[in-house]
C-alpha cells in the first residue's frame, strides 16, 4: 500500500472537490488509485478479484483504508464491453448496475469504461521512457493509433485524432476468428476446436490461450509435459530455456504479430501499434527478439505498408490510470465539442492576476461546480475573496458573476450540471426562468444516462405488434397518456385512454392477448391502477409501466420504463417527472416508426416523425 493522503499536503493543483477514485479492473486483478491532482496517483493497490464476490465488495475493501475521505467522482475501467447502465463482465461472473453502485458508494459521478478504451486514451500522453520499441518504422503525426494486449483476454482498441483531441474506439476486436498462418498454428487451432466450436484470437492470444498452446504443442511434439500456467511458461522460457516453453513463446508472439498486423491495416494505424496487457511486458528482450515483428510485416503485397508502421510495448506501470483519469476529467468538464468560453478563459489565464488565475483554474477544472455554487463557495474553493471572483468575471468582459454564469452555461455543450438549484422567494424572474430550465435540462441529461435500452427495445417491440393499446393514468400523468394516445393513434393502432380510476379494471377485463396497456404513475402505488394491471395480465395482455423502478407497479409490469426522478407529488405538483414521461412517449413513437419501415407496404403504419430525416 502506498502512503496515506494527508489533505494538508495537497497543494493548489489538487482538485477542488477532493481526490478521484480510479480503477482498472480485469478478470484476474483490480488496480486502484486515488488521483489527487492531474497526473498524481496515490494509494495504488492491486487486489485479486477472486477474493471478492462482486464489484461493490471489491470497491468497499479498497475504500476501507480511506474511510475519512470524501469522494465525489470515480471512473472504473473494466475488461468488458460497456453499453448502458447494466454491466455483465465477460471473463468473470460479475454483473452490476452502474447507477446502483454509484448510489451505494454515495458518489456524484461514476463512469464505467472498457479497459482498452481507457488504455487507448492514455497512449497520446506516453513518452519514449514509457515504451519499448520493437522493429523499424516511425510514427506519423496526427495519425490513427492501434492498441491490443493479451491478459486474461485480448483487449483491442484504437485512437483517432480529431480537431478537438482524440476519440477512442470501444472495440471487441479480440473476438475475431483466429486465422492460422502455418501448419503448426493449424494444429493448435484443431486442438482448440476440441473444446470450442468457435476459436477467436482471444482464445489463443491471451494468458489462458498460452496454456492451450503449451498443451497443444506438447501433444504435437509427443512430449509428456506437466501443466503450467502462463507465468510459469514465461519463466520456463526465460530462466530455464525449456525447449517447449521457448516454442510456446515463439508461437504466441507470432500469433500476436499477425493480430497486430490485421489491426494496423484495418485502422490504417500510421501512428503506431502499441502492445499492452499484463503478459508481454514480462517477456522483455525475449519478446523483442521473437517472431512478432517479422510476422507483423509478413503481409504479402502490404509488407511495405506495414514496415513503415512502428510497434511498441507499453512498459510503464498502470497506464490505464492515465486514460481513465482523462476520460473522467473530460466528462466533468463537459467536453463534447468546441467550447469557446472555456478556450477564452484558458487563453487569457496568463494575463490575470495571481488571485484571478486561481479562479480561472477552478473554472477550467470544475465548470459544473462553478455554475452551481454561490459566490461565497466559489471564493472559498479558489482561496480568494469574493471581490476577486467579480474582478475575474469583469476581466473577461462580463458584468459580474451572474452574467458570466449565464454565458458559461450556454457555452458548455452537454455540461449542464446534474444538480438542483432551489428557487427562492427573492429570485428575479430571470433567475426563476434560468433555474427552472436548468433543473429540467439537468434532470433530462441524467435521465438519458440512466435509460434502460433493453427495456425500451422490449416496449417498442410490444407496441409495434400490438392489436390495441390502452393508456391508464390519473392526475398529472393524464396529460402524458393523452399525448401517447394522440401519437399512437396516428400509427393506425386502435388506442384508448382512461383517466377515471373506476374504469381501469373494467377496461382491462376486456383486453385480449396481443393488447398492450401503458400504465403511467409517479408513485406506482395507486390501488385501482394495480388492480387493473392484474386484470390486464390475467386477460393475456402485456403491461408497460412508466413509473419509479422500485414501485409495486414496476414489479407487476411486463416492462418497466423507469422514471426515478424524486418529486414529492403528495405535497407538490409534479413537474419534471411529467417531462420524462413525455420523452418516453416520444422515444417509443420514434421506435415504432422505425420498426414500421421494415414491414410490408400494406402493414406499415404511416406518420410523420420530426426526429426522422426525410
C-alpha positions in Angstrom: 0.0 0.0 0.0 1.2 3.5 -0.9 1.3 6.2 1.7 -1.9 7.6 3.0 -3.0 11.0 1.7 -2.5 14.0 4.0 -5.1 16.6 2.9 -2.9 19.3 4.4 -0.1 18.4 2.0 -2.2 18.6 -1.2 -1.4 21.9 -2.9 -3.4 24.2 -5.0 -3.1 21.9 -8.0 -5.3 19.5 -6.2 -8.9 19.1 -7.3 -11.3 21.5 -5.7 -13.8 18.8 -4.7 -11.3 16.2 -3.4 -9.5 13.1 -4.8 -10.9 11.0 -7.5 -11.2 7.2 -7.4 -9.7 5.4 -10.4 -9.6 1.6 -11.1 -8.5 -0.8 -13.8 -10.5 -4.0 -13.1 -9.5 -7.0 -15.1 -10.7 -10.6 -14.9 -7.8 -11.5 -12.5 -6.6 -8.3 -10.8 -8.0 -5.0 -9.9 -5.7 -1.9 -9.7 -6.8 1.1 -7.7 -5.5 4.6 -7.2 -6.7 8.0 -5.8 -5.9 10.8 -8.2 -5.2 13.8 -6.0 -4.2 16.2 -8.8 -3.6 16.0 -12.6 -1.1 13.2 -13.2 -0.7 12.4 -9.5 -1.8 8.9 -8.4 -1.6 7.9 -4.8 -2.5 4.9 -2.7 -2.0 2.5 -5.6 -3.1 -1.0 -4.7 -3.5 -4.3 -6.6 -6.2 -6.7 -5.4 -7.2 -10.2 -6.6 -10.7 -10.4 -8.0 -11.1 -14.0 -6.8 -11.1 -12.7 -3.2 -14.4 -10.8 -3.7 -18.0 -11.8 -4.5 -18.7 -8.7 -6.6 -17.6 -5.2 -7.5 -19.2 -3.4 -4.6 -17.3 -5.7 -2.1 -14.1 -5.0 -4.0 -14.6 -1.2 -4.0 -15.5 -1.1 -0.3 -12.5 -3.2 0.6 -10.2 -0.7 -1.1 -12.0 2.4 0.3 -12.0 1.0 3.9 -8.5 2.4 4.2 -9.8 5.9 3.3 -12.9 6.0 5.4 -12.4 9.6 6.4 -12.1 10.9 2.9 -14.9 12.4 0.9 -15.0 11.1 -2.6 -17.4 12.6 -5.2 -16.1 11.2 -8.5 -14.9 7.9 -9.7 -14.1 6.1 -13.0 -13.6 2.4 -13.5 -12.1 0.7 -16.5 -13.4 -2.9 -16.8 -12.4 -5.8 -19.0 -15.8 -5.9 -20.7 -18.0 -4.2 -23.3 -19.8 -1.3 -21.8 -23.2 -0.4 -23.2 -25.7 1.2 -21.0 -26.2 1.0 -17.2 -26.1 -2.7 -16.8 -22.6 -4.3 -17.0 -22.0 -8.0 -17.3 -18.4 -9.0 -17.3 -17.2 -11.5 -19.9 -14.4 -13.3 -18.1 -15.8 -13.0 -14.6 -19.3 -13.8 -13.2 -19.9 -10.2 -12.0 -22.9 -8.2 -13.1 -23.9 -4.8 -11.7 -25.8 -1.6 -12.4 -23.6 1.5 -12.7 -26.1 3.8 -11.1 -26.8 1.3 -8.3 -23.0 1.2 -7.5 -22.9 5.0 -7.6 -25.7 5.3 -5.1 -24.2 2.5 -2.9 -20.9 4.4 -2.6 -22.5 7.9 -2.4 -20.8 9.2 -5.4 -21.9 12.2 -7.6 -20.2 10.7 -10.7 -19.3 7.1 -11.6 -18.1 6.3 -15.1 -17.6 2.7 -16.4 -15.5 2.4 -19.5 -13.9 -0.5 -21.3 -10.3 -1.1 -20.1 -8.8 -0.9 -23.5 -10.7 2.3 -24.3 -9.0 3.7 -21.2 -5.6 2.3 -22.3 -6.1 3.8 -25.7 -6.9 7.2 -24.2 -3.6 7.1 -22.3 -1.5 6.5 -25.5 -1.2 10.1 -26.7 0.4 11.1 -23.4 3.1 8.3 -23.3 6.7 9.2 -23.8 9.7 7.2 -25.0 10.5 6.3 -21.4 7.1 4.5 -21.1 7.7 2.3 -24.2 10.0 -0.4 -25.7 10.1 0.0 -29.5 10.2 -3.3 -31.4 11.4 -3.1 -35.0 11.6 -0.3 -37.5 9.1 2.3 -38.6 8.3 5.9 -37.5 5.0 7.2 -36.1 3.3 9.7 -38.4 1.9 12.8 -36.7 -1.8 13.3 -36.2 -2.4 9.7 -37.3 -4.6 6.8 -36.1 -3.1 4.6 -33.3 -3.9 0.9 -32.6 -3.6 -0.9 -29.3 -4.0 -4.5 -28.3 -2.9 -6.5 -25.3 -3.1 -10.1 -24.1 -4.0 -10.7 -20.5 -6.9 -12.9 -19.2 -8.5 -11.9 -22.5 -7.3 -9.9 -25.6 -8.1 -6.3 -25.5 -8.3 -4.3 -28.7 -8.9 -0.6 -29.3 -7.8 2.4 -31.3 -7.3 6.2 -31.1 -8.5 8.6 -33.8 -7.2 12.2 -33.7 -9.8 14.9 -34.2 -9.7 18.7 -34.2 -10.9 18.5 -30.5 -8.5 15.9 -29.2 -8.8 12.2 -29.5 -11.7 9.7 -30.0 -11.2 6.2 -28.7 -12.8 3.1 -30.2 -14.9 0.8 -27.9 -13.8 -2.3 -29.8 -14.2 -6.0 -29.1 -11.7 -6.9 -31.8 -10.2 -9.7 -29.6 -13.2 -11.9 -30.6 -12.5 -12.0 -34.3 -11.8 -15.5 -35.7 -8.3 -16.8 -35.2 -6.5 -17.4 -38.6 -3.6 -19.8 -38.5 -0.6 -18.8 -40.7 1.2 -22.2 -40.9 0.7 -25.9 -40.3 1.8 -25.6 -36.6 -0.8 -23.0 -35.9 -3.4 -25.0 -37.7 -2.6 -27.9 -35.4 -3.1 -25.6 -32.4 -6.4 -24.5 -33.8 -7.5 -28.1 -34.3 -6.6 -28.8 -30.7 -8.7 -25.8 -29.5 -11.6 -26.9 -31.7 -12.0 -29.9 -29.5 -13.1 -27.5 -26.7 -14.8 -24.7 -28.6 -16.6 -24.7 -31.9 -15.6 -21.0 -32.4 -12.0 -20.1 -31.7 -11.3 -16.4 -31.5 -8.0 -14.6 -31.2 -8.7 -14.2 -27.5 -8.9 -18.0 -27.0 -5.2 -18.3 -28.0 -3.6 -14.9 -27.8 -4.1 -14.5 -24.0 -2.9 -15.9 -20.7 -5.3 -18.9 -20.9 -4.5 -19.2 -24.6 -0.8 -19.5 -23.9 -1.6 -22.5 -21.7 -3.7 -24.1 -24.6 -0.7 -23.6 -27.0 1.5 -25.3 -24.4 -0.7 -28.3 -24.2 -1.3 -28.4 -28.0 2.4 -28.3 -28.8 3.2 -30.9 -26.1 0.7 -33.3 -27.8 2.0 -32.4 -31.3 5.6 -33.0 -30.2 4.9 -36.1 -28.3 6.2 -34.6 -25.1 4.9 -35.5 -21.6 4.7 -32.1 -20.1 3.3 -31.2 -16.7 0.6 -28.5 -16.8 1.9 -24.9 -16.5 0.2 -21.6 -16.0 1.3 -18.7 -18.3 3.7 -17.1 -15.8 5.4 -20.4 -15.4 5.7 -20.9 -19.2 7.3 -17.4 -19.5 9.6 -18.2 -16.6 10.5 -21.6 -18.1 11.4 -19.9 -21.4 13.5 -17.1 -19.8 15.1 -18.7 -16.8 15.3 -22.4 -17.8 15.5 -22.2 -21.6 13.0 -25.1 -21.6 12.5 -26.1 -25.3 8.8 -26.5 -25.1 8.3 -23.2 -23.3 10.5 -21.4 -25.8 8.5 -22.8 -28.7 5.2 -21.7 -27.0 6.6 -18.2 -26.6 7.8 -18.2 -30.2 4.3 -19.3 -31.5 2.4 -17.0 -29.2 4.5 -13.9 -30.3 4.0 -14.8 -33.9 0.2 -15.0 -33.5 0.2 -11.7 -31.7 2.2 -10.2 -34.6 -0.4 -11.4 -37.0 -3.2 -10.0 -35.0 -1.3 -6.7 -34.6 -0.8 -6.5 -38.4 -4.5 -7.1 -39.0 -5.4 -4.3 -36.6 -2.9 -2.0 -38.3 -4.3 -2.5 -41.8 -7.8 -2.3 -40.6 -7.3 1.1 -38.8 -4.6 2.5 -41.1 -2.6 2.9 -37.8 0.3 5.0 -39.1 0.6 6.4 -35.5 1.8 3.0 -34.4 0.6 -0.2 -32.8 1.0 -0.4 -29.1 1.1 -3.7 -27.1 -0.3 -3.5 -23.6 -1.7 -6.1 -21.2 0.0 -8.0 -18.4 1.8 -10.7 -20.4 4.1 -9.1 -23.0 5.9 -6.7 -20.7 7.1 -9.7 -18.6 8.9 -11.1 -21.6 11.3 -8.2 -22.0 14.0 -8.8 -24.6 12.6 -12.3 -25.3 9.7 -10.5 -27.0 12.0 -8.1 -28.8 13.9 -11.0 -30.5 10.7 -13.1 -31.1 9.0 -13.5 -34.5 6.5 -10.8 -33.5 7.9 -8.1 -35.8 8.7 -10.4 -38.8 5.1 -11.8 -38.6 3.8 -8.2 -38.3 5.4 -7.3 -41.6 4.6 -10.7 -43.4 1.6 -9.3 -45.3 2.3 -10.2 -48.9 1.6 -7.2 -51.1 1.2 -5.0 -47.9 4.5 -5.8 -46.3 6.0 -2.4 -47.3 2.9 -0.7 -45.9 3.4 -2.4 -42.5 7.2 -1.9 -42.5 6.6 1.8 -42.1 4.3 1.4 -39.0 6.2 1.3 -35.7 5.3 -1.2 -32.9 5.8 -0.6 -29.2 5.4 -2.4 -25.9 3.9 -0.3 -23.1 6.3 -0.8 -20.2 5.1 1.9 -17.8 3.1 0.6 -14.8 -0.7 1.1 -14.7 -1.0 3.1 -17.9 -4.8 2.7 -17.9 -4.9 5.1 -14.9 -3.9 8.0 -17.2 -6.5 7.1 -19.7 -9.4 6.6 -17.3 -8.4 9.8 -15.5 -8.5 11.7 -18.8 -12.0 10.3 -19.6 -13.3 11.3 -16.1 -11.7 14.8 -16.4 -13.3 15.4 -19.8 -16.6 14.2 -18.5 -16.5 16.6 -15.6 -15.5 19.4 -17.8 -18.4 18.6 -20.1 -16.2 18.4 -23.1 -18.3 17.2 -26.1 -17.2 19.8 -28.7 -15.7 23.2 -29.1 -16.2 25.5 -26.1 -15.2 29.0 -27.0 -15.6 30.4 -23.5 -13.5 27.7 -21.9 -10.9 28.3 -24.6 -11.1 32.1 -23.8 -10.5 31.5 -20.1 -7.5 29.3 -20.9 -6.1 31.7 -23.4 -6.4 34.8 -21.1 -5.4 33.0 -17.9 -1.8 34.1 -18.0 -2.9 37.8 -18.3 -4.9 37.6 -15.0 -3.6 38.5 -11.5 -2.4 35.5 -9.4 -5.6 35.5 -7.4 -7.8 35.7 -10.5 -5.7 32.8 -12.0 -6.9 30.6 -9.1 -10.5 31.4 -10.0 -9.7 30.6 -13.7 -8.1 27.3 -12.6 -11.3 26.3 -10.7 -13.4 27.3 -13.7 -11.3 25.1 -16.1 -11.1 22.2 -13.7 -14.7 22.1 -12.4 -17.1 24.2 -14.5 -20.1 22.4 -13.2 -19.2 23.3 -9.7 -18.7 27.0 -10.6 -22.0 27.1 -12.4 -23.9 25.9 -9.3 -22.2 27.3 -6.3 -22.8 30.8 -4.8 -20.0 33.3 -4.9 -19.0 32.7 -1.3 -18.3 29.0 -2.0 -16.5 29.8 -5.3 -14.3 32.2 -3.4 -13.6 29.7 -0.6 -12.7 26.9 -3.0 -10.4 29.1 -5.0 -8.9 30.6 -1.8 -9.7 34.1 -2.9 -12.0 36.9 -1.8 -15.5 37.4 -3.2 -14.4 40.7 -4.9 -11.7 38.7 -6.7 -14.3 36.5 -8.2 -16.2 39.5 -9.5 -12.9 41.0 -10.9 -12.2 37.7 -12.7 -15.6 37.9 -14.4 -15.1 41.6 -15.4 -11.6 40.8 -16.7 -13.3 38.5 -19.2 -15.7 41.3 -20.2 -18.8 40.3 -18.1 -20.9 42.5 -15.9 -20.5 40.1 -12.9 -20.8 36.5 -11.8 -24.5 36.1 -12.9 -23.7 37.4 -16.4 -20.7 35.1 -16.6 -22.7 32.0 -15.4 -25.4 32.6 -17.9 -23.0 32.8 -20.9 -20.8 30.0 -19.4 -23.8 27.6 -19.1 -24.9 28.2 -22.7 -21.3 27.5 -23.9 -20.8 24.3 -22.0 -22.3 21.9 -24.6 -23.6 18.9 -22.8 -22.3 20.2 -19.4 -25.4 21.3 -17.7 -24.9 20.3 -14.1 -27.0 17.4 -12.8 -27.9 19.2 -9.6 -31.0 21.0 -8.3 -30.9 24.8 -7.9 -33.6 25.8 -5.4 -35.9 28.6 -6.4 -36.0 31.2 -3.6 -38.5 33.9 -2.7 -36.2 36.7 -3.6 -35.2 35.4 -7.0 -35.8 37.7 -10.0 -37.9 36.5 -13.0 -34.6 36.0 -14.8 -33.3 33.7 -12.0 -36.5 31.8 -11.8 -36.6 31.2 -15.5 -32.9 30.1 -15.6 -33.3 27.8 -12.6 -36.5 26.1 -13.9 -34.9 25.5 -17.3 -31.5 24.4 -15.8 -33.2 22.0 -13.3 -35.2 20.4 -16.1 -32.3 20.1 -18.5 -30.1 18.7 -15.8 -32.7 16.0 -14.9 -33.2 15.1 -18.6 -29.4 14.6 -19.1 -29.3 12.4 -16.0 -32.4 10.5 -17.2 -30.7 10.0 -20.6 -27.6 8.4 -19.0 -29.8 6.0 -16.9 -32.1 4.8 -19.6 -32.5 1.0 -19.8 -32.1 0.4 -23.6 -33.1 -3.2 -23.3 -36.4 -2.3 -21.7 -37.1 0.3 -24.4 -36.4 -2.3 -27.1 -38.9 -4.7 -25.5 -41.5 -2.0 -25.1 -41.1 -0.9 -28.8 -41.4 -4.5 -29.9 -44.6 -5.0 -27.9 -46.1 -1.8 -29.3 -45.1 -2.4 -32.9 -47.0 -5.7 -32.9 -49.9 -4.6 -30.6 -53.5 -5.1 -31.7 -54.7 -2.5 -29.3 -53.1 0.0 -26.9 -54.8 1.4 -23.8 -53.4 4.2 -21.5 -54.3 4.2 -17.8 -53.3 7.3 -15.9 -54.6 9.9 -13.5 -53.8 13.4 -12.4 -50.7 15.0 -13.9 -49.9 11.7 -15.7 -53.2 12.0 -17.6 -51.6 14.6 -19.9 -48.9 12.1 -20.8 -51.5 9.4 -21.6 -53.4 11.8 -23.9 -50.2 12.7 -25.7 -49.5 9.0 -26.2 -53.0 8.2 -27.4 -52.8 11.1 -29.9 -49.4 9.9 -31.3 -50.1 6.1 -31.3 -53.5 6.5 -33.0 -51.7 8.2 -35.9 -49.8 4.9 -36.4 -53.2 3.3 -37.1 -53.1 1.5 -33.8 -56.5 1.2 -32.1 -55.9 3.3 -29.0 -57.8 4.4 -25.9 -57.1 6.5 -22.8 -58.7 6.2 -19.4 -58.4 8.7 -16.6 -61.2 7.5 -14.3 -59.9 5.0 -11.8 -63.4 3.3 -11.7 -63.0 2.4 -15.4 -59.4 1.0 -15.2 -60.3 -2.5 -14.2 -63.5 -2.7 -16.3 -61.5 -1.8 -19.4 -58.6 -4.2 -18.5 -61.0 -7.2 -18.3 -62.0 -6.7 -21.9 -58.4 -7.0 -23.2 -57.0 -9.9 -25.1 -53.6 -11.4 -25.8 -51.7 -9.1 -28.2 -53.1 -6.0 -26.5 -50.9 -3.6 -24.5 -51.6 -1.4 -21.5 -49.3 1.6 -20.8 -49.8 2.4 -17.1 -48.4 5.8 -16.1 -47.9 6.8 -12.4 -45.3 8.7 -10.5 -45.7 6.7 -7.3 -46.8 3.4 -8.9 -48.9 2.7 -5.8 -52.5 3.6 -6.8 -54.6 0.6 -5.8 -57.1 0.9 -8.7 -54.2 1.0 -11.2 -52.5 -2.0 -9.6 -55.8 -4.0 -9.7 -56.3 -3.0 -13.4 -52.8 -4.2 -14.2 -53.5 -7.6 -12.6 -56.7 -7.9 -14.6 -54.9 -7.0 -17.8 -52.2 -9.6 -17.2 -54.8 -12.2 -16.4 -56.5 -11.4 -19.7 -53.2 -12.1 -21.5 -52.3 -8.5 -22.3 -48.9 -7.1 -21.7 -48.3 -4.0 -19.5 -45.7 -1.3 -20.0 -45.2 0.8 -16.8 -43.8 4.3 -16.7 -43.1 4.7 -13.0 -40.4 4.5 -10.4 -38.3 1.3 -10.7 -38.9 0.1 -7.1 -42.7 0.6 -7.1 -45.4 -2.1 -6.9 -46.5 -1.1 -10.5 -43.0 -1.7 -11.8 -42.9 -5.2 -10.3 -46.3 -6.2 -11.9 -45.5 -4.9 -15.4 -44.2 -6.9 -18.4 -41.7 -4.0 -19.0 -40.8 -1.1 -16.7 -39.6 2.2 -18.2 -38.2 3.7 -15.1 -38.6 7.3 -14.2 -36.8 7.7 -10.9 -36.6 11.5 -10.6 -37.5 12.3 -7.0 -40.5 14.6 -6.6 -42.8 14.7 -3.6 -46.1 14.6 -5.5 -48.1 14.4 -2.2 -47.0 17.9 -1.3 -46.1 19.5 -4.6 -47.3 19.5 -8.2 -45.1 17.0 -10.1 -43.4 18.8 -13.0 -40.1 17.3 -14.1 -41.3 13.7 -13.9 -44.0 14.6 -16.4 -41.3 15.8 -18.9 -39.5 12.5 -18.5 -42.7 10.5 -19.2 -43.4 12.7 -22.3 -39.9 12.0 -23.5 -40.5 8.2 -23.2 -43.6 8.6 -25.3 -41.6 10.4 -28.0 -38.8 7.7 -27.8 -41.4 4.9 -28.2 -43.1 6.8 -31.1 -39.8 7.1 -33.0 -39.0 3.5 -32.3 -42.4 2.4 -33.6 -42.0 4.5 -36.7 -38.5 3.0 -37.4 -39.9 -0.5 -36.8 -42.7 0.1 -39.2 -40.3 0.9 -42.0 -39.3 -2.8 -42.2 -42.8 -4.0 -42.6 -44.6 -4.8 -45.9 -46.2 -1.8 -47.6 -49.7 -2.9 -46.7 -48.8 -3.4 -43.0 -46.9 -0.1 -42.5 -48.2 2.4 -40.0 -47.5 5.8 -41.6 -47.0 9.0 -39.8 -44.5 11.9 -39.8 -42.0 12.0 -37.0 -39.9 15.2 -36.8 -36.9 13.3 -35.4 -36.5 11.2 -38.5 -34.7 12.6 -41.6 -36.6 12.8 -44.9 
